[in-house]
Amino acid sequence: MVTMLDCIQRVPSLLDKIIENANVTFDDVFTVYDPNEINEICLIGSGTSYNSAATARYLAESASGVRVTPMLPNEFLYSYTVRNPKALYVLISQTGTSTVTMKAVQYVNEQGFMSACVSEKADTPIAKEAKAFINMGCGYEEYSMRTIGYSTSVLTLMLLGMELGKRNGNLSQADYDKYIAQAKAASANIPSVIEKAQKWMDTSRRKIMKSAFIAFTGTGALYGVASEAAVKVWEAPQYPSAGYELDEGMHGPNYGYNYNHAVIILNDGGRDSKKALQLAKYMKNENQNGYVIGVDTIDEKDLAFNPQGGAFDCLEFAAAIQVLMYRLAVDGGRDFSITNVHEKMNSYFHSHSK
């Protein structure tokens, strides 16, 4: 039986393949659309697809030189009244069966806007609907709690921004090559992160597992990772959880934290590292339930590793939180063999349809 840990460990090889194919993956998009006509990329998806967009947008925007805007499909369809006719609307759905995302791509096409999709295969329903297809690079993923799909979506969306930047003149070949080197370094470091995360959970999981609530926090791309961590920890081990942007999470939620709340800080040593560590110290000293993942760790209860991927280090942090999710679930007795059975839930609502 393929375990979810097997899926997490499969990620680096798939990332390497995506990097290897980067020079052809986006040919369909830029055969259909002139890169010089695109002045915004709108990334539209739900759940993990949205979190991947929120994670990738920072690098994609700086590399492409155009605004990159993550959107939820319901928000795009019903809450926005001003839409950019020169944006590339990228619809993200791993199986291509997300009902509202399908409505979004149909609307984009009806308006005559530029549409593309990121999906697992070229023959998924959403891939057939969009005007251009981008391979997510995930292959078949055994579990509906997506780990592979999140990581491969993040990298694919980052590379989309890089490819647009290279084609519209915003990104030099030398800078493109530097980014590729960083992506390869991130992928190469993931097995080490997985191993360290496993050992960390062996020694630090008890207090986390006794918590009634788990909060994840990070800055920039790590905010997207924190949001994805919250989704995964709620759906797999079934702990109430939330993901916060670091500063936003210190404007209200911090007043509610107590000893029964685990606060996990994703820290890559960036601009808000000092603030992040102060939050960690507060939770450690006052509530004995704070943890740092990444650099500048404080004590043996933290998960220390040195990110190697530069702008792509979010992929390394994603591996760490995926192991955390997996271990909380398995060590807590969650039976993954029944998690793909949705008959009872689907009797109430369908979020995906073939």
Residue pairs with C-beta under 8 A, 6 or more apart in sequence:
1 337
2 142
3 336
4 142
4 143
4 145
4 147
4 236
4 326
4 329
4 336
5 323
5 326
7 141
7 142
7 143
7 147
7 148
8 147
8 148
8 194
8 319
8 322
8 323
8 326
9 191
9 194
10 148
11 147
11 148
11 151
11 152
11 190
11 315
11 319
12 187
12 188
12 190
12 191
14 137
14 138
14 139
14 148
14 151
14 152
15 137
15 151
15 152
15 155
15 183
15 186
15 187
15 190
15 315
16 184
16 187
17 137
18 25
18 137
18 152
18 155
18 156
18 159
19 155
19 159
19 180
19 183
19 184
19 187
21 135
21 137
22 159
22 162
22 163
22 180
25 134
25 135
25 137
25 156
25 159
25 163
26 134
26 159
26 160
26 163
26 164
28 116
28 132
28 133
28 134
29 88
29 116
29 132
29 134
29 160
30 163
30 164
30 167
31 132
32 114
32 116
32 131
32 132
33 88
33 114
33 116
33 132
35 164
35 167
35 168
36 167
36 168
37 86
37 114
38 66
38 86
38 87
38 88
38 114
38 164
38 168
39 66
39 67
39 84
39 86
39 87
40 66
40 67
40 68
40 69
40 84
40 86
40 87
40 88
41 60
41 61
41 64
41 66
41 67
41 68
41 69
41 87
41 88
41 90
41 160
41 161
41 164
42 69
42 71
42 76
42 84
42 87
42 88
42 89
42 90
43 53
43 56
43 57
43 68
43 69
43 70
43 71
43 90
43 92
43 157
44 53
44 70
44 71
44 72
44 73
44 76
44 89
44 90
44 91
44 92
44 101
44 104
45 52
45 53
45 70
45 72
45 73
45 91
45 92
45 93
45 98
45 101
46 72
46 73
46 93
46 98
46 100
46 101
46 351
47 231
48 94
48 146
48 149
48 150
48 153
48 228
48 231
49 92
49 93
49 94
49 98
49 101
49 118
49 149
49 153
50 70
50 71
50 72
50 92
51 150
51 224
51 227
51 228
51 231
52 92
52 149
52 150
52 153
52 154
52 157
52 224
52 228
53 70
53 71
53 92
53 153
53 157
53 224
54 70
54 223
54 224
54 227
55 154
55 221
55 223
55 224
55 225
55 228
55 314
55 318
56 68
56 153
56 154
56 155
56 157
56 158
56 161
56 221
56 224
57 68
57 69
57 70
57 157
57 224
58 220
58 221
58 311
59 158
59 161
59 162
59 179
59 221
59 311
59 312
60 68
60 157
60 158
60 160
60 161
60 162
61 67
61 68
61 161
62 161
63 158
63 161
63 162
63 164
63 165
63 170
63 171
63 175
63 176
63 179
64 160
64 161
64 162
64 164
64 165
64 168
64 170
64 171
65 165
65 168
65 170
65 171
66 164
66 168
66 170
68 161
69 87
71 80
73 91
73 98
73 100
73 101
73 103
73 104
74 100
76 104
77 100
77 103
77 104
77 107
83 111
83 113
85 111
85 112
85 113
86 114
87 113
87 114
88 114
88 115
88 116
88 164
89 104
89 105
89 108
89 113
89 114
89 115
89 116
90 116
90 117
90 118
90 134
90 157
90 160
91 101
91 104
91 105
91 108
91 115
91 116
91 117
91 118
91 126
91 130
92 101
92 117
92 118
92 119
92 153
92 157
93 101
93 102
93 117
93 118
93 119
93 124
93 126
94 119
94 120
94 136
94 138
94 141
94 146
94 149
94 153
95 119
95 120
95 124
95 352
96 117
96 119
96 120
96 121
96 124
96 125
96 126
96 127
96 128
97 124
97 125
97 126
97 352
97 353
97 354
98 126
98 351
98 352
99 350
99 351
99 352
99 353
100 351
101 126
102 125
102 126
102 129
105 115
105 117
105 126
105 129
105 130
106 129
108 114
108 115
109 115
109 129
109 130
109 131
114 131
115 129
115 130
115 131
115 132
116 130
116 131
116 132
116 133
116 134
117 124
117 126
117 127
117 129
117 130
117 132
117 133
117 134
118 134
118 135
118 136
118 153
118 156
118 157
119 126
119 127
119 133
119 134
119 135
119 136
120 135
120 136
120 138
120 139
120 140
120 141
120 149
121 127
121 135
122 133
122 135
125 354
127 133
134 156
134 160
135 156
136 149
136 152
136 153
136 156
137 152
137 155
137 156
138 148
138 149
138 152
138 153
139 148
141 147
141 148
141 149
143 336
143 339
143 340
144 339
144 340
144 342
145 232
145 235
145 236
145 325
145 339
147 232
147 322
147 325
150 228
150 318
151 315
151 318
151 319
151 322
154 224
154 314
154 315
154 318
155 183
155 312
155 315
158 183
158 311
158 312
159 183
162 171
162 176
162 179
164 170
165 171
165 176
166 173
166 176
171 179
179 310
179 311
179 312
182 309
182 310
182 311
182 312
183 309
183 312
183 315
185 308
185 309
185 310
185 312
186 307
186 308
186 309
186 310
186 312
186 313
186 315
186 316
187 309
187 315
188 308
189 305
189 307
189 308
189 309
189 316
190 315
190 316
190 319
192 305
193 305
193 316
193 319
193 320
193 323
194 319
194 320
194 323
196 303
196 304
196 305
196 320
197 303
197 319
197 320
197 323
197 324
197 327
198 323
198 327
200 302
200 303
201 323
201 324
201 327
201 328
201 331
203 300
203 301
204 291
204 301
204 302
204 303
205 327
205 328
205 331
207 262
207 288
207 289
207 301
208 214
208 262
208 264
208 289
208 291
208 328
209 328
209 331
209 332
210 260
211 239
211 260
211 261
211 262
211 289
212 240
212 260
212 261
213 239
213 240
213 241
213 242
213 260
213 261
213 262
214 230
214 233
214 239
214 240
214 241
214 261
214 262
214 263
214 264
215 230
215 241
215 242
215 243
215 244
215 249
215 253
215 257
215 261
215 262
215 263
215 264
216 225
216 226
216 227
216 229
216 230
216 233
216 241
216 242
216 243
216 244
216 264
216 266
216 321
217 223
217 226
217 243
217 244
217 245
217 246
217 249
217 263
217 264
217 265
217 266
217 276
217 279
218 224
218 225
218 226
218 243
218 245
218 246
218 265
218 266
218 267
218 276
218 317
219 245
219 246
219 247
219 270
219 271
219 272
219 276
220 270
221 311
221 313
221 314
222 266
222 267
222 268
222 314
222 317
223 243
223 244
223 245
223 246
224 314
225 266
225 314
225 317
225 318
225 321
226 243
226 244
226 245
226 266
227 243
228 243
228 318
228 321
229 241
229 243
229 264
229 266
229 321
229 324
229 325
230 241
230 242
230 243
231 241
231 243
232 321
232 322
232 325
233 239
233 241
233 321
233 324
233 325
233 328
234 240
234 241
236 325
236 326
236 328
236 329
236 334
236 336
236 339
237 325
237 328
237 329
237 332
237 334
238 329
238 334
239 328
242 253
244 253
246 265
246 272
246 275
246 276
246 279
247 272
247 275
249 279
250 275
250 279
254 279
254 282
257 263
257 283
257 287
258 287
259 287
259 288
259 289
260 289
261 287
261 289
262 289
262 290
262 291
263 279
263 280
263 283
263 289
263 290
263 291
264 290
264 291
264 292
264 293
264 321
264 324
265 276
265 277
265 279
265 280
265 290
265 291
265 292
265 293
266 293
266 294
266 317
266 321
267 273
267 276
267 277
267 280
267 292
267 293
267 294
267 295
267 296
268 294
268 295
268 307
268 313
268 317
269 294
269 295
269 296
273 295
273 296
276 292
277 292
277 296
277 298
279 290
280 290
280 291
280 292
280 298
280 302
281 290
281 298
282 290
283 289
283 290
283 291
284 290
284 298
284 299
284 301
291 301
291 302
291 303
292 298
292 302
292 303
292 304
293 302
293 303
293 305
293 317
293 320
293 321
294 303
294 304
294 305
294 307
294 317
294 320
295 304
295 305
295 306
295 307
297 303
297 304
303 320
305 316
305 320
307 313
307 316
307 317
308 316
309 315
309 316
329 336
330 336
